[in-house]
Amino acid sequence: MKNVHPPHDVHIIGAGLAGSEAAWQLAQRGVRVRLSEMRGGGDMTPAHQTDGLAELVCSNSFRSDDDTKNAVGLLHHEMRALDSLVMRAGEVAQVPAGSAMAVDRDVFSAEVTRALEEHPNVTIVRERVDSLPQAGLTIVATGPLTAQSLAQSIVGATGEERLAFFDAIAPIVHRDSIDMSKCWIQSRWNKRTEASNEDGDYINCPMTKEQYLAFHAGLIEGEKTEFKEWEKDTPYFDGCMPIEVMAARGVETLRYGPMKGVGLDNPYDTNEEFPQGRWPYAVVQLRQDNKLGTLWNMVGFQTKLKYGAQVELFRSIPGLENAEFARLGGLHRNTFLNSPQVLDRQLRLKAAPHVRFAGQVTGCEGYVESAAIGLVAGMMAAAELADRDWRPLPRSTALGALLSHITGDAEADTFQPMNVNFGLFPPLHEVKKKQRKEAYTSRAKADLQTWLDETREAVPA
C-alpha cells in the first residue's frame, strides 16, 4: 500500500541546513511543507554519515559570533532577528570556542530534526527526488552533494554546465588520547568565551622549526587521494583548502595560516625574558567538537591524504603521538550553480520560476551562509503564496549583501563560492578604515530593524 502524505503548499528538496531553515520559516508562517530528504530512505552522500537533518559534515564551527566587527557574526545577529531555526539549535548545542560559535554536531542535528518533526506544518519524507518538479512551488536545497540524476535535471533546465570544487573534511581526535604534558590549553591572545574552561578554548600542540620542516615535508610527500580524470581541473575553495595543498604553496604558508604560533604562550618554553612562555615556531590547534568535550577537531586540517598517511603524519605532532581518531579527514566534490546567470533576484530559476534554489548549491560558502539563503528563500516563497510583493532586504545588511552577490552582483564569468564578508557591502569610504567594521555592522542593524518594522517580518503571520 502506498504511503499517503498530507497536501503541501511548498515542496523542499534537501534537508540540510538550507532546506531545514527554509522549511522552518515557511511552517512558522502557516505554510504546509513537504520536506524531501534522500538520507534515511536508502541513499547516502559521499560525506554524510547519518540520516539526521542539518548534519554538519566539515567543521563544527559557525565561525565568529562577534556582531560588532565581523560579517559572519553580523549574519548570526540578523538570522536570530528572523527566528532562525539553525541559530536556535546552535545555541542549544553550543560548545566553547573562544569568540567563535561552535556546536556539538550530534546535538545540533538532533535539535533541528526534533523541531521539524514536531511541527504540524512539516511533513518529512525520506525519498530521493530525481528531477525538478514540473509544477508547484519548489525550493531545491540539495547542497553541494546533489545526487547525479537531479544534478543532470538541473543542468537540463539551466542550459549551463554545472561548476564544481573540492571541499575537504578535518580529522577529529579523542580528547583522552592527547598527551597534555606536551600541549596546553589557551585561546590566541587569551581571548575566550564565558563558557570556556579556565585557560581557553583550544588545545595547542607546539612545534620547533625542525619538527615543522619535517611535518611540512611529510605533507608534500604523503600519499594522497587519486583524482579521476574529470576531477583534475576542479578548483578548491580557499576556505576549505586541504592542508597539503596549502603546504605546496610554500614552506612558510602554513606558519602564516592555520599553524601560526603568534599570540600563544608555550608554558613549556620559558626564560627570564618570556616567563609566561615564548610563542612556538608553529602550532597545531584543536577545538572542542562536542558538548562532553571528548572529541576535538584539528583546526584548519582539512585533508585529502590517504587514511594511513594521515595517521602516520598526524601522530608525529607533539602531543598526538598516541592520538586516536574518531574521524579521519576526507574529500568530496561540491556542485554549485552559476547563480548570477541562471537565478533571478528572488532565487528563482529563470527558466522555471516555480523553482527556487537555496544554500550552497547557489554558490554561497559556509554553514551559516547556506542556512541564511535557505531562510530568505523560505520567506520569499511565503510572500509569493500570500500574494505579497517581496520587499528586498537592504544591501547594507549581511543577508542582503550575500543575496545580492549570488543573484547578480557577482561576475558570472568568474563566479566562485563566497563567504559573507564586508567586501560585499556598499562601501563607507567616508569612515576611517579602523572604524569601518563597526560602522558596517551599526548601519546594517539599523537598516534591518527598519526593514523589519516596515515589513513586519519579525513576527510571522
Secondary structure as GFF3:
##gff-version 3
##sequence-region A 1 461
A	DSSP	beta_strand	10	13	.	.	.	ID=ss1
A	DSSP	alpha_helix	17	28	.	.	.	ID=ss2
A	DSSP	beta_strand	33	37	.	.	.	ID=ss3
A	DSSP	beta_strand	61	64	.	.	.	ID=ss4
A	DSSP	alpha_helix	71	81	.	.	.	ID=ss5
A	DSSP	alpha_helix	85	92	.	.	.	ID=ss6
A	DSSP	beta_strand	94	95	.	.	.	ID=ss7
A	DSSP	beta_strand	100	103	.	.	.	ID=ss8
A	DSSP	alpha_helix	105	118	.	.	.	ID=ss9
A	DSSP	beta_strand	122	126	.	.	.	ID=ss10
A	DSSP	beta_strand	138	140	.	.	.	ID=ss11
A	DSSP	three_ten_helix	143	145	.	.	.	ID=ss12
A	DSSP	alpha_helix	148	158	.	.	.	ID=ss13
A	DSSP	beta_strand	163	169	.	.	.	ID=ss14
A	DSSP	beta_strand	172	174	.	.	.	ID=ss15
A	DSSP	three_ten_helix	175	177	.	.	.	ID=ss16
A	DSSP	beta_strand	184	185	.	.	.	ID=ss17
A	DSSP	three_ten_helix	188	190	.	.	.	ID=ss18
A	DSSP	beta_strand	202	207	.	.	.	ID=ss19
A	DSSP	alpha_helix	209	221	.	.	.	ID=ss20
A	DSSP	three_ten_helix	229	231	.	.	.	ID=ss21
A	DSSP	three_ten_helix	238	240	.	.	.	ID=ss22
A	DSSP	alpha_helix	243	247	.	.	.	ID=ss23
A	DSSP	three_ten_helix	254	256	.	.	.	ID=ss24
A	DSSP	beta_strand	282	288	.	.	.	ID=ss25
A	DSSP	beta_strand	295	298	.	.	.	ID=ss26
A	DSSP	alpha_helix	307	314	.	.	.	ID=ss27
A	DSSP	beta_strand	325	327	.	.	.	ID=ss28
A	DSSP	beta_strand	330	336	.	.	.	ID=ss29
A	DSSP	alpha_helix	339	342	.	.	.	ID=ss30
A	DSSP	beta_strand	348	349	.	.	.	ID=ss31
A	DSSP	beta_strand	352	357	.	.	.	ID=ss32
A	DSSP	three_ten_helix	359	362	.	.	.	ID=ss33
A	DSSP	alpha_helix	367	385	.	.	.	ID=ss34
A	DSSP	alpha_helix	398	404	.	.	.	ID=ss35
A	DSSP	pi_helix	405	409	.	.	.	ID=ss36
A	DSSP	three_ten_helix	412	414	.	.	.	ID=ss37
A	DSSP	three_ten_helix	422	424	.	.	.	ID=ss38
A	DSSP	three_ten_helix	433	435	.	.	.	ID=ss39
A	DSSP	alpha_helix	436	455	.	.	.	ID=ss40
###
